[in-house]
Amino acid sequence: MNPNDYYRLKSGEIREADIRLVAACMSDHVGEENAVRLETLVARCGLGERQVRDILETLVIVYGWPVCAHAGKAGRWIATNEEDRWLVIGDLDSRIRALRERREAMLTAKIPNALELNRQEARVMQTGLF
């Protein structure tokens, strides 16, 4: 059985109609050389872009499908080998690092208090105290 047929069979096991539809469409896009642009997948499925993105995530997380995407490459495809898998994992790891750096920067970012925002008011408030 070729990979396309395997994923067509697997898509038939999915009960939710929208997820099954996207899965069936993805079964035609096995291998990076057969990647499908998100816009094309959206048009083919007749669903919204956000919904298709969420369904692709569901296929990975809930159904264990190796749906790939990475920065610098337009499109989604089903992995056919470990190289595809690790390419995506490397991209995800990079995003995780970037998010952690941003989180740390947000933790230490200075938020000015009322006194710093309005120095004139701060001076008036201070002269009244002395």
C-alpha positions as CSV (number, residue, x, y, z in Angstrom):
1,M,0.0,0.0,0.0
2,N,1.4,3.4,-0.9
3,P,1.4,6.2,1.7
4,N,-1.5,8.1,0.0
5,D,-3.7,5.1,0.2
6,Y,-2.7,4.5,3.8
7,Y,-3.8,8.0,4.8
8,R,-7.0,7.8,2.7
9,L,-7.9,4.7,4.8
10,K,-7.0,6.5,8.0
11,S,-9.1,9.5,7.1
12,G,-12.1,7.2,6.7
13,E,-11.8,6.3,10.4
14,I,-12.3,9.8,11.6
15,R,-15.9,10.5,12.8
16,E,-16.0,14.3,12.6
17,A,-17.0,15.3,9.1
18,D,-14.8,18.5,8.9
19,I,-11.7,16.7,10.2
20,R,-12.3,13.8,7.9
21,L,-12.6,16.1,5.0
22,V,-9.3,17.9,5.7
23,A,-7.6,14.6,6.4
24,A,-8.9,13.1,3.1
25,C,-7.6,16.2,1.2
26,M,-4.2,15.9,3.0
27,S,-3.9,12.3,1.9
28,D,-3.1,13.7,-1.6
29,H,-0.1,15.7,-0.1
30,V,2.3,13.1,1.2
31,G,5.9,14.2,1.0
32,E,7.3,17.7,0.9
33,E,7.4,17.7,-2.9
34,N,3.6,17.4,-2.8
35,A,3.0,20.2,-0.2
36,V,-0.3,22.1,-0.5
37,R,-0.6,25.8,0.2
38,L,-3.0,26.6,3.0
39,E,-5.1,28.8,0.6
40,T,-5.5,25.9,-1.8
41,L,-6.5,23.5,1.1
42,V,-9.0,26.1,2.4
43,A,-10.6,26.5,-1.1
44,R,-10.7,22.7,-1.7
45,C,-12.3,22.0,1.7
46,G,-14.7,25.0,1.7
47,L,-13.8,25.9,5.2
48,G,-12.3,29.0,6.8
49,E,-8.5,29.4,7.1
50,R,-8.6,29.4,11.0
51,Q,-10.7,26.2,11.0
52,V,-8.4,24.4,8.6
53,R,-5.4,25.4,10.7
54,D,-7.1,24.1,13.8
55,I,-8.0,20.9,12.1
56,L,-4.4,20.3,10.9
57,E,-3.3,20.8,14.5
58,T,-6.0,18.3,15.6
59,L,-4.7,15.8,13.1
60,V,-1.3,16.0,14.6
61,I,-2.2,16.2,18.3
62,V,-5.3,14.0,18.5
63,Y,-4.9,11.6,15.5
64,G,-1.1,11.4,15.4
65,W,-0.7,12.4,11.8
66,P,2.7,13.7,10.9
67,V,1.5,16.9,9.2
68,C,4.4,19.1,8.4
69,A,5.0,22.8,7.9
70,H,8.0,25.0,8.6
71,A,9.2,28.6,8.3
72,G,10.5,29.4,4.9
73,K,8.4,26.8,3.1
74,A,4.8,27.6,2.0
75,G,2.5,24.7,2.3
76,R,1.6,21.6,4.4
77,W,2.4,18.0,3.7
78,I,2.5,14.6,5.5
79,A,5.9,13.4,6.4
80,T,7.3,10.4,4.6
81,N,10.6,10.1,6.5
82,E,12.5,11.0,9.7
83,E,14.2,13.9,7.9
84,D,10.7,15.6,7.4
85,R,9.9,14.9,11.1
86,W,13.1,16.4,12.4
87,L,13.0,19.4,10.1
88,V,9.6,20.3,11.6
89,I,10.8,19.5,15.2
90,G,13.8,21.8,14.7
91,D,11.5,24.6,13.5
92,L,9.2,24.1,16.5
93,D,12.2,24.1,18.9
94,S,13.4,27.4,17.4
95,R,9.9,28.9,17.9
96,I,9.9,27.6,21.5
97,R,13.3,29.3,22.2
98,A,12.1,32.6,20.7
99,L,8.9,32.5,22.7
100,R,10.9,31.9,25.9
101,E,13.1,34.8,25.1
102,R,10.1,37.0,24.6
103,R,8.5,35.8,27.8
104,E,11.6,36.6,29.8
105,A,11.9,40.0,28.2
106,M,8.2,40.7,29.1
107,L,8.9,39.6,32.7
108,T,11.7,42.2,33.0
109,A,10.2,45.0,30.8
110,K,9.8,48.3,32.7
111,I,6.3,49.6,33.0
112,P,6.4,53.2,34.1
113,N,4.5,54.2,37.2
114,A,2.3,57.2,37.4
115,L,5.1,59.4,38.8
116,E,7.3,58.6,35.9
117,L,4.5,59.3,33.3
118,N,3.8,62.8,34.6
119,R,6.9,64.4,36.2
120,Q,5.1,67.7,36.8
121,E,2.4,66.0,38.9
122,A,5.1,64.1,40.8
123,R,6.8,67.4,41.7
124,V,3.5,68.9,43.0
125,M,2.8,65.8,45.0
126,Q,6.3,65.8,46.5
127,T,6.2,69.6,47.5
128,G,3.0,69.0,49.4
129,L,4.6,66.4,51.5
130,F,7.5,68.5,52.8
